[in-house]
Amino acid sequence: MKNNFKKAMMPLAVVVLGAAAAFATNAAKTSSSSLADAHGYIYNQETKQCVEQVMCSTIPGPVCRNALSQQVFGLNDSDDLTVCTWQLYRLQ
């Protein structure tokens, strides 16, 4: 009886460990993808829109600047080109 119980529990344990590993791997991928490259924008007073300047990063570090040493920002909403105040950082 004990031998049959061990034989039945071993595949169950393997499945449970596999499922736990899959969830842990997926969580790690999700958290690392939220820290990625992003477009940096400058607000143009004439057009009243944010104009794309350079590529930046969301990983904290020195602030992102364009070629004129102006600090650039990310768009607050991907569809709204009038609000760019999201803090971005220089690519490492």
SULFEN-V475599 format. One record per residue. PHI is phi in radians with two decimals (none if undefined). D_CENTER is the distance of its C-alpha to the mean C-alpha in Angstrom with 1 decimal. Layout:
phi	d_center
PHI	D_CENTER
PHI	D_CENTER
//
This chain:
phi	d_center
none	51.6
-1.10	49.3
-1.11	48.7
-1.16	47.6
-1.10	45.2
-1.11	43.5
-1.13	43.3
-1.36	41.7
-1.39	39.2
-1.07	37.8
-1.10	36.1
-1.12	34.7
-1.13	33.3
-1.12	31.7
-1.13	30.0
-1.11	28.8
-1.11	27.3
-1.12	25.7
-1.15	24.1
-1.12	22.8
-1.14	21.3
-1.13	19.6
-1.14	18.0
-1.14	16.9
-1.15	15.4
-1.12	13.5
-1.14	12.1
-1.17	11.0
-1.15	9.3
-1.14	7.4
-1.23	6.4
-1.34	5.6
-1.33	3.6
-1.31	1.3
-1.80	3.1
-2.59	4.7
-1.25	8.0
-2.56	9.3
-1.33	13.0
-1.76	15.2
-2.19	18.1
-2.05	21.5
-1.38	23.5
-1.66	26.8
-1.14	29.7
-1.23	31.9
-1.58	29.8
1.04	28.0
-2.41	24.7
-1.46	21.6
-1.97	22.1
-1.14	19.5
-2.09	20.2
-2.49	17.9
-1.54	14.5
-2.28	12.5
-2.31	9.4
-1.68	7.3
-1.38	8.6
-0.93	11.9
3.04	15.0
-1.10	17.7
-1.12	17.2
-1.47	16.7
-2.34	20.1
-1.54	21.8
-1.13	25.0
-1.61	27.1
1.12	25.3
-1.51	24.1
-1.21	20.9
-1.90	18.4
-2.30	16.0
-1.59	13.2
-1.25	14.5
-1.27	14.6
-2.36	15.1
-1.08	14.5
-1.68	18.2
-1.91	19.8
-1.51	20.6
-1.85	22.6
-2.25	20.1
-2.31	17.9
-2.30	17.6
-1.35	13.9
-1.11	13.8
-2.16	12.3
-2.21	13.2
-1.15	15.1
-1.12	13.8
-1.61	15.1
//
